[in-house]
Amino acid sequence: MAIQPIRLFGDPVLRTPAAAVETYDKELRKLVADLTDTMQNAPGAGLAAPQIGVLLRVFTYWVEDELGHLINPELVLSDEIQDGEEGCLSLPELAFDTKRALSVVARGMNMHGEPIVIEGSDLLARCVQHETDHLDGIMFIDRLDPQARREAMRLVRESEWFGNPAPTVQLSPHALSARWL
């Protein structure tokens, strides 16, 4: 288990859709452990594999003392909408009100290849949707209205971290690690 560098906005891996996990092995369990350690160290409410440079459909979450992970998620969203503050570890110190479904039922697998279901509302629903977006190459600022997105981009350009060289990262043991490592 190791804390990994988190990829920041502008890194192409964050805009690349992740591939489905097909093999449930020791390397996958290590990826889940690395994601968990990195997320808790940040600290964050969730972290998706692309955020550490691995293009696989895996994310971890840590919401209201519930720690977990989901692999190959499929979501069923409520029609009811919530609007609340959202941030992202790949966009440090940036938060905007973002519309999301109020509740979610997420089906997928755990790291052992066993089916699991996560049902949640409010913050857990927001987190599951946010992390699943990362797996599709979508960032939360893509969901903002045009005026808020312009403001977000202005703040990104003014941030201390924007435009810095990408961190040096070890190659992942996972077959579908990002080409940009």
N, C-alpha and C positions, 0 to 999 in steps of 0.2 A: 504494500500500500504506500502510495506516495502522493504528495501534493503536486499538482501539475500547473504550469502557467496557463492562465485563462486568455484565450484569444479575444482581441478587442475589435470593435467596429472598424471596418476597412479591410480586415483579413478575409480573403476570398472563401475560406473554408466555411465561414458563417453564412454564406449565400448559396452553398451547395447542398442540395437535398441528400440526406443520408440513406444508406442502403439498409434493407431489412437484415436483422440478425438471423443467421441460419444455423450457426454452431454454438451450442451451449457448453462451454468448456472452461478450463482453468483461466485462460486469457480473458474470457468474458467476465468471470468473477473478479479478476484483477481490475478490469476496466470499471466495474461497478464500485469496487473499493476505492479506486483512485478518484472517481467522480464524487463519491461520498466524502472522502477526506478533503478534497479540494473545495467542495461546496461548504462544508462546515468550517473550514479555515477562513473562507472569504469574509464573513459568513454570508450565505445566501439561502433563499427559500427553495432553489432548484438549480440544476446544472445539467445541460445536455452534452452528450459526447462530442458533437462538433465544436463546442466551446473549448475543448482541450485538444482539438485537432483530429478527432477520430470520427470518420463518417459512417457511423452505425446508429441505428434507431434505438438509442438507450438514453434514459435520463434518470436522475435521482431527484428526490424532493425531501424537504424538511420543513413541514408546516405544522404549527401548533403542537410541537413535540412529537409529531408523527414523522418518522424517518422511513423512507422507502425508495423503491426504484420501479421502473416499468420499461419493458422491452417490446418493441414493435406495437406501439399503442394505436388503438382505434377508438375514436371518441364519438359519443352521442351527446350533443349539446342541448341544453334547454332553450326554449324560445325566449324565456325571461332574461333580460340583460342587466348587468351591473356596470357601473362606471366608477372606477377608482384608480388610485395611484398605482403605477407600475414602474418598475425599474429593471435593470439587467446588469449582471456582472460583466458583460461584454461592452457595456456603455456606462462606465463608472460615474457615480454621482449625478446621474441623470434620471429623472422620474417625471412622468406625465400621466394625467388621467387617461385611461384607456378603456374602451368598451369591450366587454367579454360576456360570454354566456354566464348566467348566475350559477348554474350547476352543470355537472358533467358526470357521465358514466364512461370510464376508460377501461377498455379491455386490452390485455396483452399477456406477456409472460414474465415470470421472474427469472433470475439468473440461472436457475436450474432447469428451465424449459417447462415449468408448470404454469398453467393458466391462472391469471389473477384478474380481479376487477377492483378498480378504485372508484368509489362514489363520493362526490364531495360538492360543496357549494362555497361561495364566497372566495376566501383566499386560496383554498386548495383547488377549486375549480380554475381560478385565474392562473395558478402555478402550472397545473397540468396542461392548460391551453398554451401558455407561454412556452413551456419546454417542448411541447409537440410542434409548435411553430418553428423552433430552432431546428428540429429534425427535418423540416420541409424547406429550410433556407430562408425563413421569414423572421424578421426581428420586430419587436413590439412597436417600434417607431413607424413601421409600415402600416400599422393599423390606426395611426393618428389622423385626424382631419388635416387638410392641407396647411392651415395656419399653424397648428401645433407642430406639424412635421417640419415646417420651415424654421420654427423656433428651436426645435430639437437639433436640427442640422447646424444652426448657428452656434448653439452651445457645444456641440461636438467639435466644430472647427476651432473654437476658442479654448478647448480643454487642453490641459498640459500633456495628456497622453496621446492625443490625435497626431498621427503622422510619425510617431516614434517607430523605430524598426521593430519588426515582429520578434518575439522572444526566441532564443535558441531552444529548440525542443528536441528531445530524443525521439527517434522513430518508435511508433507504437508497435506492440507485438501483434496487433490486430490487422488482418489482411486488408481492410479498407481504411487504413489511415490516410490522412489527407496528402495529396501530392505536394502540398506546399510546405511540408515539414522541413 
